[in-house]
Amino acid sequence: MSESPSPATGALRPLPYGRQSIDEDDIQAVVDVLRSDWLTTGPRVAEFERAFAAYVGAKEAVAVSNGTAALHAMMFALGIGPGDEVIVPTLTFAATANAAVFQGAKPVFADVDPETLLIDPASVASRITPQTRAIIAVDYAGQPCDYVALQELANRHSIPLLADACHSLGGATPEGRAGTLALLNAFSFHPVKPMTTGEGGMITTSDPQLATRMRVFRNHGITTDHRQREQNGAWFYEMVELGYNYRLTDIQCALGIRQLQKLPAWVQRRQALAALYREKLQGVTGVQSLAVRPHVSHAYHLFVVRVATDRQRVFTKLRSAGIGVNVHYVPVHLHPFYQREFGTGPGLCPVAEAASQQLLSLPIFPAMEDGDVDRVVAALGRAVK
């Protein structure tokens, strides 16, 4: 994405906060599947799962239709149900908490660290009760959480630790890559994420039994899919669980296989853009970048800053300048559904509530040029004055 003017109008091109990168190899991979015998439940699904598992260093990967389905499948695999509580950070997309609600459980909202905005282990510890059945960490903006502290806490209480890693594909800690840092790890392949399948999701784990349970869940709770029955020359099938149609098609998996091959270069480009942002923003008063934990490789799905002045005014000015900033997120416990159904409200997570009034996500995606960062920073500097 260049900052050069449009030849027709002389105006600068719009700069979205995120966008996919698709090339002719991606298109050809999809076309090849469209010309094949299998559009869904075919060979590309298992191929994508194997490649993804190998990339993150996990034993198992289970492809599903989107990131929300990945979170839901994790809840199902652990047997989360009515009467159970699941601790989640409030500064996340609603789907993280919704996945617990889908299973009849109660989400319990934890606050975040004021510097990184990642889930605060101390807040988690204060929320644990005899009904707690899982903790979900969220790698906000692409930075892996403090999984060492969270795992010690989870082990102390014999509670499974899960990862909403939908932002952090390509990120890592000294303990391993995102996708290996918790018992179950969820990813999203929405177009603005580090790689895309259009819509899509994945769960990684080292537990083959949990992987099998999630594969059954994504296929209506049925133990075999159409291709397996075709290969076995059989028609008989059994529904053993109440599952969903959360399958990912071969069309999408073919795209995912190609995207995965280019992911390392894309993550490096995101990191380079983030470093440039951090350098340039040092001279902008009233704008603060989020802290990065020591020895962590940040995947930078988002580049988030805190704006000390009127955030709405800054947002409007940047959008008027063709810069597609966004806000991530409204704390989940402040959404009307959760206030109505679970009695949450202001004051529950004060750190996240205060931060949410200042957050602004700046454009970041692999096709951006260095000059685009200069353009964003200059416009942001004007907007905050």
C-alpha positions in Angstrom: 0.0 0.0 0.0 1.7 3.2 -1.2 1.2 6.6 0.2 1.5 8.1 -3.3 -1.5 10.1 -4.6 -4.2 8.5 -6.7 -3.5 9.4 -10.4 -7.1 10.2 -11.0 -7.8 12.5 -8.0 -4.4 13.4 -6.5 -5.7 12.3 -3.1 -3.8 9.8 -0.9 -5.1 6.3 -1.0 -7.2 5.1 1.9 -5.0 3.2 4.4 -7.0 0.5 6.3 -6.0 -0.7 9.8 -5.4 -4.2 8.4 -5.9 -6.2 5.2 -5.1 -9.6 3.6 -2.3 -10.3 1.2 -3.3 -12.5 -1.7 -1.1 -13.4 -4.7 -1.5 -15.5 -7.8 -0.1 -18.6 -6.1 -3.0 -18.3 -3.5 -5.5 -17.9 -6.3 -4.1 -20.9 -8.2 -4.2 -23.1 -5.1 -7.9 -22.3 -4.7 -8.6 -22.9 -8.4 -6.9 -26.3 -8.3 -9.3 -27.4 -5.5 -12.3 -26.1 -7.4 -11.2 -28.4 -10.3 -10.7 -31.4 -8.0 -13.2 -34.0 -6.6 -13.2 -32.7 -3.1 -14.4 -29.2 -2.1 -14.9 -30.1 1.6 -13.9 -32.9 4.0 -11.2 -33.7 1.5 -7.4 -34.2 1.6 -6.5 -30.5 1.9 -8.0 -30.3 5.4 -5.6 -32.9 6.9 -2.7 -31.4 4.9 -3.4 -27.9 6.3 -3.7 -29.3 9.8 -0.3 -31.1 9.5 1.4 -28.1 8.1 0.0 -25.8 10.8 0.9 -28.1 13.6 4.5 -28.4 12.3 4.8 -24.6 12.0 3.8 -23.9 15.6 5.4 -27.1 17.0 2.3 -28.7 18.2 1.4 -32.4 18.0 -2.2 -31.8 16.8 -4.1 -29.1 14.9 -7.8 -29.2 14.3 -9.2 -27.0 11.5 -12.6 -25.3 12.1 -14.8 -22.7 10.3 -13.6 -19.6 12.3 -11.9 -18.4 15.4 -15.2 -18.4 17.4 -15.7 -22.1 16.5 -12.2 -22.8 17.7 -13.0 -21.2 21.1 -16.3 -23.1 21.3 -14.7 -26.4 20.4 -12.2 -25.9 23.2 -15.0 -25.4 25.7 -16.8 -28.5 24.5 -13.6 -30.6 24.5 -13.1 -29.9 28.2 -16.7 -30.6 29.1 -17.5 -27.0 30.2 -21.1 -26.7 31.1 -23.8 -25.2 33.3 -22.6 -24.2 36.7 -19.0 -23.9 35.6 -17.0 -20.6 35.5 -14.4 -19.7 33.0 -12.0 -16.8 33.7 -11.3 -14.5 30.7 -9.8 -11.1 30.3 -12.3 -8.4 29.7 -10.2 -6.6 27.1 -10.8 -9.0 24.2 -13.3 -9.6 21.4 -16.7 -10.8 22.8 -16.2 -14.3 21.2 -13.7 -15.3 23.9 -16.4 -15.0 26.6 -19.2 -16.0 24.4 -17.7 -19.5 23.9 -18.2 -20.2 27.6 -21.8 -18.9 27.4 -22.5 -21.2 24.4 -21.8 -24.1 26.8 -24.0 -22.7 29.5 -21.1 -21.6 31.7 -20.5 -18.2 33.3 -17.6 -16.1 32.1 -15.7 -14.4 35.0 -13.9 -11.3 33.9 -10.3 -10.6 34.9 -8.5 -7.2 34.6 -5.4 -6.6 32.6 -1.9 -5.3 33.2 -1.8 -1.5 32.8 1.4 -1.6 30.7 0.8 -4.5 28.3 -3.0 -4.8 28.6 -2.5 -8.6 28.8 -4.5 -10.6 31.4 -3.2 -9.9 34.9 -2.3 -13.1 36.8 -3.0 -11.4 40.1 -6.5 -10.5 38.9 -7.0 -14.1 37.7 -5.9 -15.4 41.1 -8.5 -13.2 42.8 -11.3 -14.6 40.6 -10.7 -18.3 41.1 -13.5 -20.1 42.9 -14.4 -23.8 43.4 -16.5 -23.5 40.2 -13.6 -22.3 38.0 -13.1 -24.9 35.3 -10.8 -23.0 32.9 -8.6 -19.9 32.4 -8.4 -18.4 28.9 -5.5 -16.1 28.3 -5.7 -13.7 25.3 -2.6 -12.6 23.4 -3.8 -9.1 23.0 -2.6 -7.4 19.8 -0.2 -10.3 19.1 1.9 -10.4 22.3 1.9 -13.7 24.1 0.8 -13.5 27.8 2.9 -14.5 30.8 2.1 -18.2 30.4 4.7 -19.2 33.1 2.9 -17.3 35.8 -0.5 -18.3 34.5 0.5 -22.0 34.2 1.8 -22.0 37.8 -1.5 -20.5 39.0 -3.5 -23.1 36.9 -1.4 -26.0 38.2 -1.9 -24.8 41.8 -5.6 -25.1 41.4 -5.7 -28.0 38.9 -7.4 -25.8 36.3 -6.8 -26.1 32.5 -5.0 -23.1 30.9 -6.2 -22.2 27.4 -5.0 -19.6 24.9 -7.0 -17.3 22.7 -4.0 -16.9 20.3 -6.1 -15.4 17.5 -3.8 -12.4 17.5 -0.5 -14.0 18.1 0.2 -16.5 15.2 4.0 -16.2 14.6 4.7 -14.9 18.1 6.7 -16.7 20.7 8.1 -16.7 24.2 11.3 -18.5 25.5 9.0 -21.4 26.3 7.8 -21.9 22.7 5.7 -20.5 19.9 2.1 -19.3 20.2 0.1 -22.5 19.7 2.2 -24.5 22.2 1.9 -22.4 25.3 -1.4 -23.8 26.7 -3.3 -27.0 26.8 -5.5 -25.8 23.9 -4.8 -22.8 21.7 -7.3 -21.1 19.4 -6.4 -19.2 16.2 -8.4 -17.2 13.6 -7.9 -16.8 9.9 -10.0 -13.7 9.4 -8.7 -11.5 6.6 -7.0 -9.0 9.0 -5.2 -11.7 11.0 -1.6 -12.7 10.3 -2.8 -15.1 7.6 -6.2 -15.8 6.1 -8.5 -18.5 4.7 -11.3 -16.0 4.2 -12.9 -17.2 7.4 -11.4 -20.0 9.4 -9.9 -21.2 12.6 -7.6 -23.8 14.2 -7.0 -25.4 17.6 -3.6 -26.8 18.5 -2.9 -29.2 21.3 -0.5 -31.9 22.5 -3.5 -34.1 23.6 -4.7 -36.5 20.8 -7.8 -37.4 22.7 -8.9 -33.7 22.9 -8.1 -33.3 19.2 -10.3 -36.3 18.4 -13.1 -34.9 20.5 -13.0 -31.6 18.7 -12.9 -33.2 15.3 -16.1 -35.0 16.2 -17.6 -31.8 17.5 -16.9 -29.9 14.3 -18.8 -32.6 12.3 -22.2 -32.6 14.0 -20.9 -34.9 16.7 -20.5 -37.7 14.1 -17.5 -40.0 14.3 -16.7 -40.1 10.6 -16.9 -37.6 7.8 -18.0 -38.2 4.2 -14.5 -38.8 2.8 -13.7 -41.3 5.5 -16.8 -43.3 4.7 -16.1 -43.0 0.9 -12.6 -44.4 1.5 -13.9 -47.3 3.6 -16.7 -48.1 1.2 -19.2 -47.7 4.0 -22.4 -45.6 4.6 -23.0 -46.2 8.3 -22.3 -43.4 10.8 -23.2 -42.6 14.4 -23.8 -39.2 16.1 -22.2 -39.7 19.5 -22.3 -36.0 20.7 -24.3 -32.9 20.0 -21.9 -31.2 17.7 -22.0 -28.4 15.1 -21.2 -27.9 11.5 -17.9 -26.2 12.1 -16.0 -27.7 9.2 -13.4 -25.8 7.2 -13.6 -26.5 3.4 -10.8 -27.8 1.2 -11.1 -24.5 -0.7 -10.1 -22.5 2.4 -7.5 -25.0 3.5 -5.7 -24.8 0.1 -5.5 -21.1 0.6 -4.3 -21.6 4.2 -1.5 -23.9 3.1 -0.2 -21.3 0.7 -0.6 -18.5 3.2 1.2 -20.4 5.9 4.3 -20.7 3.7 4.5 -16.9 3.5 3.7 -16.2 7.2 7.3 -16.0 8.5 8.1 -13.1 6.1 4.8 -11.4 6.9 5.5 -11.5 10.7 8.9 -10.1 10.2 7.5 -7.3 8.1 4.9 -6.5 10.8 7.7 -6.4 13.4 9.7 -4.1 11.3 6.7 -1.8 10.8 6.1 -1.8 14.6 9.7 -0.9 15.3 9.4 2.0 12.9 6.2 3.1 14.6 7.8 3.0 18.0 10.8 5.1 16.7 8.6 7.7 15.1 6.1 8.0 17.9 8.7 9.0 20.4 8.4 12.5 19.1 4.6 12.6 19.4 3.4 14.1 22.7 0.3 12.5 24.1 0.6 9.1 22.4 2.0 6.1 24.1 2.8 2.6 22.6 2.1 -0.4 24.7 4.9 -2.1 26.6 6.4 -5.4 25.3 7.4 -8.1 27.8 11.1 -9.0 27.9 12.3 -11.8 25.6 8.9 -12.0 23.8 8.5 -12.1 20.0 5.4 -10.0 19.4 3.4 -10.9 16.2 1.8 -7.5 15.9 -1.6 -8.4 14.6 -2.5 -4.9 15.8 -0.4 -1.9 16.7 -2.2 -0.3 19.6 -1.4 3.1 21.2 -3.0 5.0 24.0 -4.1 8.6 23.2 -4.1 11.0 26.2 -6.4 13.5 24.5 -10.0 13.2 23.2 -9.8 9.8 21.5 -13.0 10.3 19.6 -11.8 13.5 18.1 -8.4 11.9 17.1 -10.3 8.9 15.6 -12.5 11.2 13.5 -9.6 13.3 12.3 -7.6 10.3 11.2 -10.5 8.7 9.5 -11.2 11.9 7.6 -7.5 11.8 6.5 -8.1 8.4 5.0 -6.4 6.5 7.8 -8.5 3.6 8.9 -7.8 3.5 12.6 -9.9 1.3 14.8 -10.6 0.6 18.5 -9.8 -2.8 20.2 -11.8 -3.2 22.4 -14.8 -2.2 24.5 -14.4 -4.3 27.6 -16.7 -7.3 27.3 -18.2 -6.9 30.7 -19.6 -3.5 29.6 -21.5 -4.9 26.6 -25.3 -4.7 27.2 -25.8 -8.5 26.9 -23.3 -9.2 29.7 -24.7 -6.4 31.9 -28.2 -7.7 31.4 -27.5 -11.5 31.7 -24.7 -11.6 34.2 -25.0 -8.4 36.2 -21.6 -7.0 35.2 -21.0 -3.3 35.0 -18.5 -0.4 35.5 -15.9 -0.8 38.2 -15.5 -4.6 37.8 -12.2 -4.2 35.8 -10.9 -0.6 36.4 -7.6 -0.9 34.5 -9.2 -2.2 31.3 -12.1 0.3 31.6 -9.7 3.2 31.9 -7.5 2.0 29.1 -10.4 1.3 26.7 -11.1 5.1 26.6 -7.7 5.8 25.2 -7.0 2.9 22.8 -6.4 3.4 19.1 -5.3 0.7 16.6 -3.1 2.1 13.9 -2.8 0.5 10.4 -0.4 -2.4 10.2 -0.2 -5.1 7.5 2.6 -6.6 5.5 2.0 -4.6 2.3 2.4 -1.3 4.0 5.5 0.7 3.1 7.7 2.7 5.4 6.3 5.9 4.0 2.8 4.8 5.2 4.1 4.8 8.8 5.4 8.3 8.3 2.0 9.4 7.0 0.1 7.8 9.9 2.5 9.3 12.5 2.4 12.8 11.0 -1.5 12.7 10.8 -1.6 11.4 14.4 0.6 14.2 15.6 -1.6 16.8 14.0 -4.7 15.1 15.4 -3.6 15.1 19.0 -2.6 18.8 19.1 
